[in-house]
């Protein structure tokens, strides 16, 4: 009741104060120290920090290459729209540096890849369809939410027969496929069949 900041959060012995005013934060900080002092307790200076310090620490820890990749992802999506489908391959090549491409290929080789990294691979590694093809089934099984991304990525895979086999295997063997996955796999199967008829 004695705090003046616009928002405060407390969980066990962790306190967070939020305010646009640094004076308000400082005032509440002093109030909490007094209240703790009345109980014979004190704050741990090593675990106490202001937002700017926290943000600086986080910014220093974030991998610079990944930051660049996230920017490239945004550019690709903005240029190509939600469909994630650039027709001009040169535009895609201009988005990534060699270092970023190598980084993504290393992510792809990591069997413990997380969902956000897998999404980066699907959005940005379109010039490496054959490399990614070998991991598509794993992505489908581990990350059901990326089924739409798999669908949009698949148009960059040259080996349509191998892709077709992958879809068939997944739909046949996957007892727990979600409705969303079945929708995107059916759509993908239809587009693979159309492309096979055209060629």
C-alpha positions in Angstrom: 0.0 0.0 0.0 3.0 2.3 0.5 4.3 1.9 -3.1 3.7 4.6 -5.7 4.8 2.9 -8.9 2.2 2.3 -11.6 2.8 -1.5 -11.4 4.6 -3.8 -9.0 4.9 -7.5 -9.1 6.0 -9.8 -6.3 6.7 -13.5 -6.3 8.2 -14.9 -3.1 11.2 -12.7 -2.4 11.4 -11.2 -5.9 10.1 -7.7 -6.4 9.6 -5.8 -9.7 8.7 -2.1 -10.0 7.5 -0.5 -13.2 7.2 3.2 -13.7 7.9 5.9 -16.2 9.4 8.0 -13.4 12.9 7.1 -12.1 12.1 9.1 -8.9 9.0 6.9 -8.2 11.1 3.7 -8.7 13.8 5.1 -6.3 11.2 6.1 -3.7 9.6 2.6 -3.8 13.1 1.1 -3.6 13.8 3.0 -0.4 10.4 2.1 1.0 11.0 -1.6 0.5 14.4 -1.4 2.1 12.8 0.3 5.2 10.1 -2.3 5.4 12.6 -5.1 5.1 14.9 -3.4 7.7 12.0 -3.4 10.2 11.9 -7.2 9.8 15.7 -7.6 10.2 16.1 -8.3 6.4 18.0 -6.6 3.7 18.3 -6.6 -0.1 21.0 -8.5 -2.0 22.8 -5.8 -4.0 24.2 -8.5 -6.4 20.6 -9.4 -7.4 19.3 -5.8 -7.6 19.2 -4.0 -10.9 17.5 -1.3 -12.9 15.8 -2.0 -16.3 18.4 -0.3 -18.3 21.1 -2.6 -16.8 19.0 -5.7 -17.5 18.3 -4.7 -21.1 22.0 -4.0 -21.6 23.0 -7.4 -20.3 20.4 -9.1 -22.5 21.5 -7.2 -25.5 25.1 -8.3 -24.9 24.1 -11.9 -24.6 22.0 -12.1 -27.7 23.9 -13.7 -30.6 24.6 -10.9 -33.2 24.2 -13.3 -36.1 20.8 -14.4 -34.8 19.7 -10.8 -34.5 20.6 -10.3 -38.1 18.7 -13.4 -39.1 15.6 -12.2 -37.3 15.8 -8.9 -39.2 16.3 -10.9 -42.5 13.2 -13.0 -41.6 11.2 -9.8 -41.1 12.4 -8.5 -44.5 11.5 -11.7 -46.3 8.1 -11.8 -44.7 7.4 -8.2 -45.4 8.6 -8.5 -49.0 6.8 -11.7 -49.7 3.7 -11.3 -47.5 2.3 -13.9 -45.2 2.7 -16.6 -47.9 6.5 -16.5 -47.4 7.0 -17.0 -51.2 9.4 -14.7 -53.0 9.4 -15.4 -56.8 12.6 -13.5 -57.2 15.3 -15.8 -55.8 17.9 -13.0 -56.1 16.0 -11.0 -53.4 16.4 -13.9 -51.0 20.1 -14.3 -51.7 20.6 -10.6 -51.0 19.0 -10.9 -47.5 21.5 -13.4 -46.1 25.3 -13.1 -45.7 27.5 -16.2 -46.1 28.1 -16.2 -42.4 24.3 -16.2 -41.7 23.8 -19.0 -44.2 26.5 -21.1 -42.5 24.9 -20.3 -39.1 21.5 -21.6 -40.3 23.0 -24.7 -41.8 24.7 -25.4 -38.5 21.3 -24.9 -36.7 19.8 -27.4 -39.2 22.4 -30.0 -38.3 21.6 -29.6 -34.6 19.2 -32.4 -33.7 18.0 -30.5 -30.6 17.0 -27.4 -32.7 14.2 -25.5 -31.1 11.0 -24.4 -32.8 11.9 -20.7 -33.3 15.2 -21.8 -34.9 13.4 -24.3 -37.1 11.1 -21.6 -38.3 14.1 -19.4 -39.2 15.5 -22.2 -41.2 12.2 -22.8 -43.1 11.8 -19.1 -43.8 15.4 -18.2 -44.8 17.1 -21.4 -46.1 15.0 -21.6 -49.3 18.1 -21.9 -51.5 19.1 -25.1 -49.6 15.9 -27.1 -50.1 17.7 -30.4 -50.4 19.5 -29.9 -47.1 16.3 -29.0 -45.3 14.3 -31.8 -46.9 16.1 -34.3 -44.8 14.9 -32.6 -41.6 11.3 -31.8 -42.7 9.8 -35.0 -41.2 11.5 -34.3 -37.9 10.1 -30.7 -38.0 6.6 -32.0 -38.7 6.7 -34.5 -35.8 8.4 -32.2 -33.3 6.8 -28.9 -34.2 3.1 -29.3 -35.4 2.7 -25.5 -35.4 5.3 -25.2 -38.2 3.2 -27.2 -40.7 2.2 -24.1 -42.6 5.9 -23.1 -42.8 6.7 -26.5 -44.1 4.0 -26.1 -46.8 5.4 -22.8 -48.0 9.0 -24.0 -47.8 8.3 -27.1 -49.9 7.9 -25.2 -53.1 11.7 -24.7 -53.1 12.4 -28.4 -52.9 13.4 -29.8 -56.3 13.1 -33.5 -55.3 9.3 -33.6 -55.5 9.2 -37.4 -55.5 11.1 -37.5 -52.2 8.9 -34.8 -50.8 5.8 -36.8 -51.9 7.1 -39.9 -50.1 7.8 -37.8 -47.0 4.2 -36.5 -46.9 2.8 -40.0 -47.5 5.0 -41.5 -44.7 4.1 -38.8 -42.3 0.3 -39.0 -42.9 0.3 -42.8 -42.8 2.5 -43.3 -39.7 1.6 -40.3 -37.6 -1.3 -41.4 -35.3 -1.3 -38.0 -33.5 -1.2 -35.6 -36.5 -3.3 -32.5 -35.7 -6.1 -31.3 -38.0 -4.0 -28.4 -38.9 -1.1 -30.7 -40.0 -3.5 -32.8 -42.0 -4.9 -29.7 -43.7 -1.4 -28.4 -44.7 -0.2 -31.9 -45.8 -3.2 -32.4 -48.0 -2.7 -28.9 -49.5 1.0 -29.8 -50.0 0.2 -33.1 -51.6 -2.1 -31.3 -54.0 0.5 -28.8 -55.0 3.2 -31.5 -55.4 0.8 -33.5 -57.7 0.0 -30.4 -59.8 3.7 -29.6 -60.2 4.5 -33.2 -61.2 1.7 -33.0 -63.9 3.1 -29.7 -65.2 6.7 -31.0 -65.5 
